[in-house]
Amino acid sequence: MPLFKSYDASGAGIAKDAPRKKPFFRFWELVGRKFWKLLELNVILMLEFLPLLLIFLLNYLLREFDPVVPLSISGVLLLLFVVLFGPVIAGCTQVLRLFSIEKPCFMMDTFFKAFRSSFKQACPLGMINLLVAASVASGCFVYPRLIGIAKQEGQGGELFFYILFVATLSLGIEMVIMSFYAYLMIVSTELSFVQIMKNALVLSLFALKTNLLTLVLCVLVLGLFVWLTTLIPSVMLILWIFLPLTFVGFLIVFNCYPVIRKYIIDPYYTMKGEVNPEMSYTQTAGENLFEDQGGREAPIEPKKKGKKGKIIS
């Protein structure tokens, strides 16, 4: 028996219409195939947070000097972060979308094209995301303390703050789920901003099972990284630069883009009597000169080698 497999033999090939793998296995196959690209994309995404790091360093290094200069520079850097946040997310979303549908992608070129083309819609969406995030963070800080004060006073006003606290958390969760779809629609459709937000709201409620599963998985992955960061910060701070954000982003795109394609993109092309260009590989125009025999070819076995003859010297 040979130590290594022989490559002289060939199998029946892969049929063109062969059934796709289950989503779980296909997801991990794509992650393995695009692993190094995901690392590169995560570095690009982390560069968006560089202005925040510079603000922290600037205020730390110049804390003993006149605060006007560091505050002015910090304001400019913060504005830069807020303006670029949405377009950077949109650029990364387009790259991850092409990864998920297994389309060829020159990563940097695709990123910057999506960054430029989606700027007008992604920029206000990013600002809304950051505003909601700041509101939720403030609510999580303020309302528990107000509830505690109301309990100490014993006047029964804590119920009102409980309602505000739950409403704030619900708003934050709803905005996160809407963003799953909003950025994808920005880079894959030609809808207006109002239509995108309306569709994102509908899909956030309509595809509830997919949305909750995606949200829980994202929380688990990021929670795991946060927990590991508290245990081994020196190692995990480096890993944050390379991995978790694009992995979570790919998880979101992989789960949510099929919902957009099913309920928004495919019906649009069906109404026009056309085929979704992303699915055009399943269609054949005109008469075939050749037929794909993948999956039906007869396996080719290597010829058996005969015994060597006697060497006459």
Residue pairs with C-beta under 8 A, 6 or more apart in sequence:
6 302
8 302
9 299
9 300
9 301
9 302
10 297
10 299
10 300
11 299
12 294
12 295
12 296
12 297
12 298
12 299
13 293
13 294
13 295
13 296
13 297
14 294
14 295
15 292
15 294
15 295
15 296
16 292
16 294
16 295
17 282
18 294
18 295
20 26
21 29
23 254
27 251
27 254
30 99
30 100
30 102
30 250
30 254
31 38
31 247
31 250
34 99
34 250
37 95
37 99
37 107
38 99
38 243
38 246
38 247
38 250
39 242
39 243
39 246
40 107
41 92
41 95
41 96
41 107
41 111
41 246
42 241
42 242
42 243
42 244
42 245
42 246
42 247
43 241
43 242
44 88
44 91
44 92
44 111
45 88
45 89
45 92
45 245
45 246
45 249
46 240
46 241
46 245
48 81
48 84
48 85
48 88
49 81
51 77
51 78
51 80
51 81
52 77
52 78
52 81
54 77
55 74
55 77
55 78
58 70
58 73
58 74
58 77
59 70
59 74
62 69
62 70
63 70
82 126
82 127
82 130
83 123
83 126
83 127
84 126
85 126
85 127
85 129
85 130
86 122
86 123
86 124
86 125
86 126
86 127
86 129
86 183
87 115
87 118
87 119
87 122
87 123
87 126
88 115
88 126
89 122
89 126
89 183
90 114
90 115
90 118
90 121
90 122
90 183
90 186
90 187
91 110
91 111
91 112
91 114
91 115
91 118
92 111
92 246
92 249
93 114
93 183
93 184
93 186
93 187
93 249
93 253
94 110
94 111
94 113
94 114
94 118
94 187
94 188
95 105
95 107
95 110
95 111
95 114
96 246
96 249
96 250
96 253
97 184
97 187
97 188
97 253
97 257
98 104
98 105
98 110
99 105
99 250
99 253
100 250
100 253
100 254
100 257
101 257
101 278
103 278
114 187
117 187
118 186
118 187
121 186
121 193
121 196
122 183
122 186
124 193
125 179
125 182
125 183
125 186
125 193
125 197
128 175
129 175
129 179
132 171
132 172
132 175
133 172
135 168
135 171
135 172
136 168
136 169
136 171
136 172
139 164
139 165
139 168
139 169
140 165
140 168
140 169
143 161
143 162
143 164
143 165
143 168
144 165
146 158
146 161
147 158
147 161
147 162
147 165
150 156
150 157
150 158
150 161
151 158
173 215
174 204
176 215
177 204
177 211
177 215
178 197
178 200
178 201
178 204
179 200
180 200
180 204
180 211
180 214
180 252
180 256
181 199
181 200
181 203
181 204
181 256
181 259
181 260
182 196
182 197
182 200
184 253
184 256
184 257
184 260
185 191
185 196
185 199
185 200
185 260
185 264
186 196
188 257
188 260
188 265
189 196
189 260
189 264
189 265
191 199
199 264
203 211
203 256
203 259
203 260
203 263
204 211
206 263
207 256
207 259
210 255
210 256
210 259
211 256
213 255
214 251
214 252
214 255
214 256
217 251
218 248
218 251
218 252
221 244
221 247
221 248
221 251
222 244
222 248
225 236
225 239
225 240
225 244
228 236
229 236
229 237
229 240
261 276
261 278
265 276
265 278
266 276
266 279
269 275
269 276
275 282
275 283
